[in-house]
Amino acid sequence: MDWGRFAQQLASMARDLLAQDSVDATLQRITASATELVEGCDAAGILVLQGSQVKTLAPTEPLVVDSDRLQERLREGPCFDVAHTSGGERVLRIADLTGEHSRWPAYAPRAHELGVGSTMGFLLFTEDEDLGALNLYSRRPGAFTEASERAGWLLASHAAVAFASARTHAQMERAVATRHSIGEAMGILMGRHRVTEEQAFDVLRRYSQQNNVKLREVARKVCEQGGLP
């Protein structure tokens, strides 16, 4: 492993991640970088748990999605375990999936049938939260070495910061857009019904509660239709 070259590539990737214009673009750059920078990596993806459901983000190949669906169905597997962990294992490297595995007796043989020879999982986390797991796959048994694991861990550390930053930025943009939409909807109601700002907001709030529709959706409808449906 040429660590000097790897450091240069990682620094370039970190700058590139911050230049992406969306969360999806950031995640796609992360998984693409994994296949470029980590020796032995044929495919990569990010697994996120939403309650009991598994969501696959930015997969580089269908193999990633197939493995995630398998782990969701079986409720076991290295990537599932990493994403499910809180304060426990943050890295898992499975050198060979061609033999029996006492820890994942159902997943291992089925993963091998999918074409997985070895895999690694890295928890994406910041000081505030766990974001999911960056999962790397190889079709060859024994493809991932200690150097591969170290490179994957360094990449995952940068990826977690970029992921969290992109998501926070997207949330702020949505909040600003929602606030603007609600303000515009209130203005429409105030002009149409000659009510105060407080009364206009109360109309939106009550409609939202009575119809079980989020406030931002009510505001969007008012802006599009010029009033409440």
C-alpha positions in Angstrom: 0.0 0.0 0.0 1.5 3.3 -1.1 0.3 5.4 1.9 1.8 8.7 0.5 -0.3 8.4 -2.7 -3.3 7.3 -0.7 -3.0 10.4 1.5 -3.0 12.6 -1.5 -6.0 10.8 -3.0 -7.9 11.0 0.3 -7.2 14.7 0.6 -8.5 15.3 -2.9 -11.6 13.2 -2.1 -12.3 15.2 1.1 -12.2 18.5 -0.9 -14.4 16.9 -3.6 -17.0 15.8 -1.1 -17.5 19.3 0.3 -18.0 20.5 -3.3 -21.0 18.2 -3.9 -24.4 20.0 -4.2 -26.6 17.4 -2.6 -26.7 14.5 -0.1 -27.1 12.0 -2.9 -24.2 13.3 -4.8 -22.0 13.3 -1.7 -22.9 9.6 -0.9 -22.3 8.6 -4.5 -18.9 10.2 -4.4 -18.1 8.3 -1.1 -19.0 4.9 -2.5 -17.2 5.5 -5.8 -14.1 6.6 -3.8 -14.2 3.3 -1.9 -13.9 1.3 -5.1 -11.1 3.6 -6.2 -9.0 3.9 -3.0 -9.4 0.6 -1.1 -7.5 -2.3 -2.4 -9.7 -5.3 -3.2 -13.0 -3.4 -3.2 -15.2 -4.3 -6.1 -18.5 -2.6 -4.9 -19.6 -0.3 -2.1 -22.8 1.1 -0.6 -24.2 2.7 2.5 -26.7 0.8 4.6 -29.0 2.9 6.8 -31.5 1.5 9.3 -34.9 3.2 9.5 -36.6 1.4 12.3 -36.6 -2.3 11.3 -36.2 -1.5 7.6 -32.9 -1.4 5.7 -32.3 1.3 3.1 -29.4 1.1 0.6 -27.9 4.4 -0.4 -25.5 5.1 -3.4 -24.8 1.5 -4.3 -22.2 1.1 -7.0 -23.5 -2.3 -8.1 -26.7 -4.3 -7.7 -24.7 -6.8 -5.6 -24.8 -4.2 -2.8 -28.6 -3.9 -2.8 -29.0 -7.7 -3.0 -26.7 -8.2 0.0 -28.6 -5.5 2.0 -32.0 -7.0 1.2 -30.6 -10.4 2.3 -29.4 -9.0 5.6 -32.7 -7.2 6.2 -34.7 -10.5 5.5 -32.4 -12.6 7.7 -31.9 -9.9 10.4 -28.2 -10.8 10.4 -25.0 -10.0 8.6 -21.8 -8.0 9.1 -23.1 -4.8 7.6 -26.4 -5.1 9.4 -24.6 -5.6 12.7 -22.4 -2.5 12.2 -25.3 -0.3 11.3 -27.3 -1.7 14.2 -24.5 -1.1 16.7 -24.5 1.7 19.2 -21.3 2.1 21.1 -20.1 -1.3 20.0 -18.2 -2.6 17.0 -17.4 0.1 14.4 -15.4 -2.1 12.0 -16.0 -5.6 10.8 -13.8 -7.4 8.2 -14.9 -10.8 7.0 -12.0 -12.3 5.1 -13.7 -15.3 3.6 -17.4 -16.0 3.1 -16.9 -19.3 1.3 -16.8 -21.3 4.6 -19.2 -21.7 7.5 -19.7 -18.8 9.9 -21.0 -19.4 13.4 -21.9 -15.7 13.8 -23.9 -15.4 10.5 -24.9 -19.0 9.7 -27.8 -18.0 7.4 -26.2 -14.9 5.7 -22.7 -16.3 4.8 -23.7 -19.1 2.4 -26.4 -17.0 0.7 -24.0 -14.0 0.4 -21.5 -16.3 -1.3 -24.2 -17.4 -3.7 -24.7 -13.7 -4.6 -21.0 -13.5 -5.5 -19.6 -12.0 -2.3 -16.1 -13.5 -1.4 -15.2 -11.1 1.4 -16.6 -7.9 2.9 -15.9 -5.0 5.3 -18.3 -2.8 7.2 -17.5 0.6 8.8 -19.8 2.5 11.1 -20.3 6.1 9.9 -20.5 8.2 13.0 -19.9 11.6 14.5 -19.8 12.7 18.1 -23.6 13.3 17.9 -25.0 10.3 16.0 -24.5 7.1 14.1 -25.4 7.6 10.4 -25.2 4.1 9.0 -22.6 1.8 7.7 -20.2 2.0 4.7 -20.0 -1.5 3.3 -17.3 -2.7 0.9 -17.5 -5.9 -1.0 -15.0 -8.1 -3.0 -15.9 -11.1 -5.2 -12.6 -12.8 -4.1 -12.1 -14.4 -0.7 -9.2 -12.9 1.2 -9.2 -9.7 -0.9 -9.2 -7.4 2.1 -6.0 -7.1 4.2 -5.2 -5.1 7.3 -4.0 -2.3 5.0 -7.4 -2.4 3.2 -9.2 -2.1 6.6 -7.0 0.8 7.6 -7.7 2.6 4.3 -11.4 1.9 4.6 -11.5 3.3 8.1 -9.7 6.5 7.1 -12.1 6.9 4.2 -15.1 6.2 6.4 -14.0 8.8 8.9 -14.0 11.5 6.2 -17.2 10.2 4.7 -19.1 10.5 8.0 -18.2 14.1 8.4 -19.1 14.9 4.8 -22.4 12.9 5.1 -23.4 14.7 8.3 -22.5 18.1 6.9 -24.4 17.5 3.6 -27.5 16.3 5.5 -27.4 19.3 7.9 -27.2 21.7 4.9 -30.1 20.0 3.2 -32.2 20.2 6.3 -31.5 23.9 6.7 -32.4 24.5 3.1 -35.7 22.6 3.6 -36.4 24.6 6.7 -35.8 27.9 5.0 -38.0 26.9 2.0 -40.8 25.7 4.4 -40.7 29.0 6.3 -40.9 31.0 3.1 -43.8 28.8 1.8 -45.7 29.2 5.1 -45.2 33.0 5.1 -46.4 33.2 1.5 -49.5 31.1 2.3 -50.3 33.3 5.3 -50.1 36.4 3.1 -52.6 34.8 0.7 -55.0 34.1 3.5 -54.6 37.5 5.0 -55.3 39.2 1.8 -58.2 37.0 0.8 -60.0 36.8 4.1 -58.8 40.0 5.7 -57.5 38.3 8.8 -54.4 39.0 11.0 -51.1 37.2 10.7 -51.9 35.3 13.8 -55.3 34.3 12.6 -53.9 33.2 9.2 -51.3 30.9 10.9 -54.0 29.5 13.1 -56.1 28.6 10.0 -53.2 26.7 8.5 -52.4 25.0 11.8 -56.0 23.8 12.4 -56.3 22.6 8.8 -53.1 20.6 9.2 -54.2 19.0 12.5 -57.8 18.2 11.3 -56.7 16.7 8.0 -53.5 15.1 9.3 -51.4 16.9 6.7 -48.1 18.4 7.4 -48.0 22.2 7.7 -45.6 22.6 4.9 -47.9 20.6 2.6 -50.9 22.8 3.6 -48.9 25.9 2.8 -47.8 24.5 -0.6 -51.4 23.8 -1.5 -52.5 27.3 -0.5 -49.7 28.8 -2.6 -50.6 26.7 -5.6 -54.4 27.1 -5.4 -54.6 30.6 -3.9 -56.5 29.3 -0.8 -57.4 26.2 1.1 -59.0 23.3 -0.8 
